Amino acid sequence: MLGTVTVRGWEVNHPSGAPPLALRIDLAGASFAYSGDTEWTPALTRAAAGADLFAVEAYTYDRPIRYHLDYQTLQAHLPEISAQRVSLTHMSAAMLARLTDAQLPAAYDGMVVEL
């Protein structure tokens, strides 16, 4: 047994038929937060507050798409995010083509992160 797990959710902006949530998991002194699909919302700062790792959507580089977060908007809000590390996820082909322009690391399938 690893210990007590705490899972919390904050509602974000992405209609899906069920309440869309940013999630945070705390276990054995480590914490992981995930934005889910959403456009910018202050709920992301609450979910990521003090997390060891915040995996956050960066669907496009600089083109706003309703209900999704673009990298430039994320960059503008980074000072509000107090996670130890931030990693990009849920990226479109257009964003993947601009990864060299991003200053944040991107998550990838099979990636292992030690917290």
Secondary structure as the mmCIF struct_conf table of DSSP 4:
data_model
#
loop_
_struct_conf.conf_type_id
_struct_conf.id
_struct_conf.beg_label_comp_id
_struct_conf.beg_label_asym_id
_struct_conf.beg_label_seq_id
_struct_conf.end_label_comp_id
_struct_conf.end_label_asym_id
_struct_conf.end_label_seq_id
STRN STRN1 VAL A 5 GLU A 11
BEND BEND1 ASN A 13 ASN A 13
BEND BEND2 SER A 16 ALA A 18
STRN STRN2 LEU A 21 LEU A 27
TURN_TY1_P TURN_TY1_P1 ALA A 28 GLY A 29
STRN STRN3 ALA A 30 TYR A 34
BEND BEND3 ASP A 37 ASP A 37
BEND BEND4 GLU A 39 GLU A 39
TURN_TY1_P TURN_TY1_P2 PRO A 42 PRO A 42
HELX_RH_AL_P HELX_RH_AL_P1 ALA A 43 ALA A 48
TURN_TY1_P TURN_TY1_P3 ALA A 49 GLY A 50
BEND BEND5 ASP A 52 ASP A 52
STRN STRN4 LEU A 53 GLU A 57
STRN STRN5 THR A 60 THR A 60
BEND BEND6 TYR A 61 ASP A 62
STRN STRN6 ILE A 65 ILE A 65
TURN_TY1_P TURN_TY1_P4 ARG A 66 TYR A 67
STRN STRN7 HIS A 68 HIS A 68
STRN STRN8 ASP A 70 ASP A 70
HELX_RH_AL_P HELX_RH_AL_P2 TYR A 71 HIS A 77
HELX_RH_3T_P HELX_RH_3T_P1 LEU A 78 GLU A 80
BEND BEND7 GLN A 84 GLN A 84
STRN STRN9 ARG A 85 THR A 89
BEND BEND8 HIS A 90 HIS A 90
HELX_RH_AL_P HELX_RH_AL_P3 ALA A 93 LEU A 96
TURN_TY1_P TURN_TY1_P5 ALA A 97 ARG A 98
HELX_RH_3T_P HELX_RH_3T_P2 LEU A 99 ASP A 101
BEND BEND9 GLN A 103 LEU A 104
STRN STRN10 ALA A 106 ALA A 106
TURN_TY1_P TURN_TY1_P6 ASP A 109 GLY A 110
#
